[in-house]
Amino acid sequence: MSNQPYPPDPRIQQGYQEPLNEAPYGAANDTVRSASGDGMQVQSQRESYVDPAGNQVESHTEVYEDENLRRANLRYWITRIVYFVLAVLEVLLLLRFLFRLLGANQGSSFVLFLYNLTHVFVGPFNGIFNDQALGQSVFEFSTIVAMIVYALIAWGIVSLCRIIFAPKYSGRQTFTTRRRNRLT
């Protein structure tokens, strides 16, 4: 039983398969390419032919390529990556701030690792304000300033990305249609 929704034509030989690499009998191809001013490109291809069994075969393929959609996807992924890196950095700096504020034991390997890791990010902001110490607890203004500055830098990168990868719209649109008919 075949996969066709209708019974096979009894006039056609059973088991016939169309050759794959040869050009179909009586082929007529129409290829249309068009582009508009806003970055949209369309390629449409129609193919119709009559196979050796006398059947009319038609095929239609359209490919849309939208430059603005590609730019929007790129902007989306850059934004997600920047905000993910910012979130990781902010969590590390917040842990440093809380550990210093609560006077965590610096003999602990985790606390020492966290302080050494985050020192690179807090170092440029040391000395802007005097850190307030009360016993072993330290209120680090430099960590707060670092968190604010890194959030502003991430926001600036995302804003710049939105400007660079903004959609390109033109006031002009062009539609081109070509039709080619082969006379036999």
Helices and strands as residue ranges (DSSP letters): E 28-35, E 40-50, E 56-66, H 67-101, H 109-122, G 123-125, E 132-134, E 137-139, H 141-164
